[in-house]
Amino acid sequence: MRRPLTLLGVLAAALLLAACAGPRSAYAPWPPRPGDAETGLASWYGGKFHGRKTSSGEIYDMYQITAAHKTLPLGTWVEVIHLETGRSIQVRVNDRGPFVAGRIIDLSYGAARMLGMVNEGVAPVRVRALAATGARVAAPTGRFTMQLGSFTSRENAVAFAGTLQQRFNGVHLVPARLEGETVTRVRMGTYQSRDEARRAAQAVAGAGYDVVVMEQE
């Protein structure tokens, strides 16, 4: 025979339901659909974790372009847009975090440099899912280039490229479409090997610019 619920039982059940109904991520359903997005704070993590194993099983390399997210499937590619500067970057989620209230993504040191937020430490961003687990946004070509910035505003990209062209050769703009929006990437040079690109990047970084060597699409 089923016993009637007491007032105490009703209250306990209500508290249990409330505990299970916490805030939902903007990334639902699982896996996320391309275009799903959320806005919040980005942070970055570096040397303390360099060389340690990530949640995906990969070894964390602080100089690579990766990120940690609390709920996105590991391997998901996302676009991170700095809401104050318009700079953007594509990163692959391979770790879990950040576990700090209000923060929605934890970037590697390399990704944070590309986004221009190393000094500030925390920045307001919009994070948008681009591709499902295991997918790559673009196929590699075997050639390498340097990327110094990615902008949602073409005017900002042109101005930044103009500043670079006063000191360096081979600066060029690469437009790309991401979920119906256009971004403009500022890149420099084409190299046949990663080592060649890294040597060139050292001179650019020595001039005070944040630069990442990457495969050319």
C-alpha positions as CSV (number, residue, x, y, z in Angstrom):
1,M,0.0,0.0,0.0
2,R,1.5,3.4,-1.1
3,R,1.8,5.8,1.8
4,P,0.6,9.4,1.4
5,L,3.3,12.0,1.1
6,T,4.0,14.0,4.2
7,L,4.8,17.7,4.2
8,L,8.4,16.8,4.9
9,G,8.5,14.4,2.0
10,V,7.0,17.0,-0.3
11,L,9.6,19.6,0.7
12,A,12.4,17.1,0.3
13,A,11.2,16.2,-3.2
14,A,11.0,19.9,-4.1
15,L,14.6,20.5,-3.0
16,L,15.8,17.5,-5.0
17,L,14.2,18.8,-8.1
18,A,15.6,22.3,-7.6
19,A,19.1,20.8,-7.2
20,C,18.8,18.9,-10.4
21,A,17.5,21.9,-12.3
22,G,20.6,24.0,-12.2
23,P,21.6,26.4,-15.0
24,R,21.9,24.7,-18.4
25,S,24.7,25.3,-20.8
26,A,23.9,27.1,-24.0
27,Y,25.4,24.1,-25.7
28,A,22.4,21.7,-25.9
29,P,21.6,19.2,-27.2
30,W,24.7,16.9,-27.1
31,P,26.6,17.2,-29.3
32,P,26.2,20.9,-30.0
33,R,24.8,22.1,-33.3
34,P,27.1,24.3,-35.4
35,G,26.2,27.9,-34.5
36,D,25.3,27.2,-30.9
37,A,26.9,29.9,-28.8
38,E,27.3,31.4,-25.4
39,T,28.8,34.6,-24.0
40,G,30.9,35.0,-20.9
41,L,34.4,35.3,-19.6
42,A,37.5,33.5,-21.1
43,S,40.7,32.9,-19.1
44,W,43.9,31.0,-19.9
45,Y,46.2,28.5,-18.4
46,G,49.9,27.9,-18.9
47,G,53.1,26.7,-17.4
48,K,51.6,25.0,-14.3
49,F,49.9,22.5,-16.5
50,H,52.4,22.3,-19.4
51,G,53.3,18.7,-20.1
52,R,50.4,17.2,-18.0
53,K,47.8,15.0,-19.5
54,T,44.5,16.7,-20.5
55,S,41.0,15.2,-20.1
56,S,41.2,13.9,-23.7
57,G,44.4,12.0,-22.9
58,E,46.6,14.4,-24.9
59,I,49.6,16.0,-23.3
60,Y,48.9,19.7,-22.7
61,D,51.1,22.0,-24.8
62,M,50.6,25.5,-23.7
63,Y,52.0,26.8,-27.0
64,Q,49.3,25.0,-29.1
65,I,45.9,26.4,-30.0
66,T,43.6,24.4,-27.7
67,A,41.0,25.1,-25.0
68,A,39.2,23.6,-22.0
69,H,35.4,23.7,-21.7
70,K,33.1,22.3,-19.1
71,T,30.5,20.5,-21.3
72,L,31.4,20.6,-25.0
73,P,32.4,17.2,-26.4
74,L,36.2,16.8,-26.5
75,G,37.4,17.4,-30.0
76,T,34.8,20.1,-30.8
77,W,36.1,23.1,-32.8
78,V,34.9,26.5,-31.6
79,E,35.3,30.1,-32.6
80,V,36.2,32.5,-29.7
81,I,35.6,36.2,-30.3
82,H,37.0,38.9,-28.0
83,L,34.0,41.2,-27.6
84,E,36.1,44.3,-26.8
85,T,38.5,44.1,-29.7
86,G,36.8,42.0,-32.3
87,R,39.7,39.6,-32.6
88,S,38.8,35.9,-33.1
89,I,40.4,32.5,-33.1
90,Q,39.5,28.9,-33.8
91,V,40.4,26.4,-31.1
92,R,39.9,22.7,-30.5
93,V,38.5,21.6,-27.1
94,N,40.7,18.9,-25.6
95,D,40.3,19.5,-21.8
96,R,37.8,20.2,-19.1
97,G,37.4,23.6,-17.3
98,P,37.4,26.3,-16.3
99,F,36.0,25.6,-12.8
100,V,35.6,29.2,-11.8
101,A,32.1,30.9,-11.6
102,G,31.4,33.1,-14.6
103,R,34.1,31.7,-16.9
104,I,33.0,29.7,-19.9
105,I,36.3,28.7,-21.6
106,D,39.9,28.3,-20.6
107,L,42.3,29.0,-23.4
108,S,45.9,27.7,-23.9
109,Y,48.6,30.3,-23.6
110,G,49.1,30.1,-27.3
111,A,45.4,30.7,-28.0
112,A,45.3,33.6,-25.4
113,R,48.3,35.3,-27.2
114,M,46.5,35.0,-30.5
115,L,43.4,36.6,-29.0
116,G,45.5,39.3,-27.3
117,M,44.4,38.7,-23.8
118,V,47.5,37.3,-22.0
119,N,48.1,40.5,-20.0
120,E,44.5,41.1,-19.0
121,G,44.1,37.4,-18.0
122,V,40.3,37.4,-18.4
123,A,38.3,38.8,-21.3
124,P,34.6,38.9,-22.3
125,V,34.1,36.6,-25.3
126,R,31.5,34.8,-27.4
127,V,32.1,31.1,-28.0
128,R,30.5,29.5,-31.0
129,A,30.5,25.8,-31.9
130,L,31.9,25.2,-35.4
131,A,32.4,21.5,-35.9
132,A,31.6,18.2,-34.2
133,T,34.0,15.9,-32.4
134,G,37.0,14.8,-34.4
135,A,36.3,17.2,-37.3
136,R,38.8,19.8,-38.6
137,V,37.7,23.2,-39.8
138,A,40.1,23.1,-42.7
139,A,42.3,20.4,-44.2
140,P,46.1,21.0,-44.0
141,T,48.1,21.5,-47.2
142,G,51.6,20.7,-45.9
143,R,52.6,24.4,-46.0
144,F,52.7,26.8,-43.0
145,T,52.1,30.4,-42.3
146,M,52.0,32.9,-39.4
147,Q,48.8,34.3,-38.1
148,L,48.9,37.5,-36.2
149,G,45.2,38.2,-35.8
150,S,41.6,37.4,-36.8
151,F,39.0,40.2,-36.8
152,T,35.2,40.3,-37.2
153,S,35.7,43.9,-38.5
154,R,37.5,44.0,-41.9
155,E,38.4,47.7,-41.2
156,N,40.3,46.7,-38.0
157,A,42.1,43.9,-39.9
158,V,43.2,46.3,-42.7
159,A,44.5,48.8,-40.2
160,F,46.4,46.1,-38.3
161,A,47.9,44.8,-41.6
162,G,48.9,48.3,-42.6
163,T,50.9,48.6,-39.4
164,L,52.6,45.3,-40.0
165,Q,53.5,46.1,-43.6
166,Q,55.6,49.1,-42.4
167,R,58.0,46.6,-41.0
168,F,57.5,43.2,-42.7
169,N,56.9,41.7,-46.1
170,G,54.4,39.1,-47.0
171,V,51.5,40.4,-45.0
172,H,48.1,39.4,-46.4
173,L,44.5,39.1,-45.5
174,V,42.5,35.9,-45.6
175,P,38.7,36.2,-45.5
176,A,36.7,33.3,-44.2
177,R,33.0,32.5,-43.6
178,L,32.0,31.2,-40.3
179,E,28.4,30.3,-39.8
180,G,27.2,33.1,-42.1
181,E,29.6,35.7,-40.8
182,T,32.8,36.9,-42.4
183,V,36.1,37.2,-40.4
184,T,39.3,38.5,-41.8
185,R,42.6,36.9,-40.8
186,V,45.9,38.7,-40.9
187,R,48.7,36.4,-41.9
188,M,52.3,36.6,-43.0
189,G,54.3,34.5,-45.4
190,T,54.1,30.9,-46.7
191,Y,56.7,28.3,-45.7
192,Q,57.4,24.7,-46.7
193,S,58.1,23.5,-43.2
194,R,57.1,24.3,-39.6
195,D,60.7,24.9,-38.6
196,E,61.1,27.5,-41.4
197,A,58.0,29.2,-40.3
198,R,59.0,29.1,-36.6
199,R,62.4,30.8,-37.4
200,A,60.6,33.6,-39.2
201,A,58.0,33.9,-36.4
202,Q,60.8,34.4,-33.9
203,A,61.8,37.7,-35.6
204,V,58.2,38.9,-35.6
205,A,57.6,37.9,-32.0
206,G,60.9,39.7,-31.1
207,A,59.3,42.9,-32.4
208,G,56.5,42.6,-29.9
209,Y,53.8,40.9,-31.9
210,D,51.8,37.9,-30.9
211,V,52.2,35.3,-33.6
212,V,51.2,31.6,-34.0
213,V,52.6,29.3,-36.6
214,M,49.8,27.2,-38.2
215,E,49.1,25.0,-41.2
216,Q,47.9,26.8,-44.2
217,E,44.5,25.9,-45.5
